[in-house]
Amino acid sequence: MQPVRVRFAPSPTGPFHIGGARSALFNWLFARRYGGVFILRIEDTDLERSSRESEENILAALRWLGLDWDEGVEVGGPNGPYRQTERLELYQRYAEQLLSQKDAYRCYCTEEELAAEREALLAEGALSGYSGRCRNLSPEDCARLEAEGRKPAIRFRVPDNQGTIVVRDLVRGEVSFDCSDIGDFIILKSDGIPTYNFAVVVDDHCMSVSHVIRAEEHLPNTPRKILLYNALGWETPQFAHVSLILGKDRSKMSKRHGATAIEQYQEKGYLPEAMVNFLALLGWSAGGEEEIFSLEELTRQFSLERVSKSPAVFDLDKLNWLNGHYIRQSPIEYITDLSIPFLEKAGYLKTPLTPERYEWLKEVIALVRKYLVCLDDLKDHVGIYFNEEVEVLEEEAREALTAPHVPALFEALARLVLDCPALSAEAAKGLLKAAGKEAGVKGKQIFIPVRAALTGSIEGPDLDRIMAILGKERVARRLAAALDRGL
Ligand code: GLU
């Protein structure tokens, strides 16, 4: 196999979508799997819609996902610059080459003329390719039109009798395109900006790209690209078009099916590990039942042979499941660190944390993480550990507090807790039992009212661990407050 050089070539024109991130991941995995090079090129030729802000978002999202690049914007490399608007001379040079070979010509038609032409063709029921009006202009014609103040675009001359073009695609197999209706197309606009197909061909060649792995929506562009490769005498790279992403209802993935921008998932507290795992399964599978894959495992196993031709289905439940998995299974320090900004945002924490506070927080996170789908859910689960008071709103919890044995139980427990030198979870377990003994009750008769008083609910994580997290004073205060309320 030739040296693998792949690229991810986003257009920085808006939010960074799931589909783009999947293309980036597949390219990255392919490069890493085969010891190749992963290039990041910015396709910013749509001057109106492109922005640096959007570019920065894409870079930040790639870094967040753990996808580093070997050549490209910010890191540089031998084939730079890596932003298309900084490569205009190069496109100019190859457009000139095509002009001199007569594979391209200057076209002086104005937007209005082209629009009128399209309309006329449509009215006749003809396909709306370019009519070829400027195909055979003489140098004198050109001089006259230029004297009128017209600035020419450069159009590629599609070879006559261009029949079928076959794209040999590593995912889709051989795909034939009938090219009889491809009209001559613009490669360089009158302002010197290249069009998409031309810029991509020049760049992929100049960057020695070996494999073009991208979304299926670009497949119909590929015949035009092949025509350009042929005219320039360049070898085509290998193509691999990855299928569309559909919603669960099998319509094209859109906002209706869930957030489409990577950033939105990051903001909600999805873990990059879950996102990478999920994106990998959007069109690729390892072949077995296994669904949990780290980036390292994916790097070992990824291959284009296992990328499916059929559309991938975006299943938010699966992403939620994966995220829950990584929240539960990752090292507790890691999840704690990721949780801090979410708790800060919710007003529960102020950083920096003292080492003691950090250790305490770790206990809280360890206790509640099994309830989370994403880290943004934390705010709904941690109030009882951060707030001074707890409100007992649940009907069943209120009722549990009215049992006749509760005053004796709570008084005993409060006393034992305050007397205890350090309220660890282990100690709390013993004290609960001892207080029950004093009040002449055991099991649920102890746990349910105590839990109700401490948390306002009759369900939740381990009571002894909750007590250790709350600490002696808060436990005693909450028991007393519950009794006051009940009296
Ligand atoms: N700039 C194109 C896009 O963002 C990618 C083109 C390609 O991968 O060839 O869709």
Boltz pocket constraint, residues with backbone or C-beta under 6 A from the ligand:
constraints:
  - pocket:
      binder: B
      contacts: [[A, 7], [A, 9], [A, 10], [A, 11], [A, 43], [A, 200], [A, 213], [A, 214], [A, 215], [A, 218]]
      max_distance: 6.0
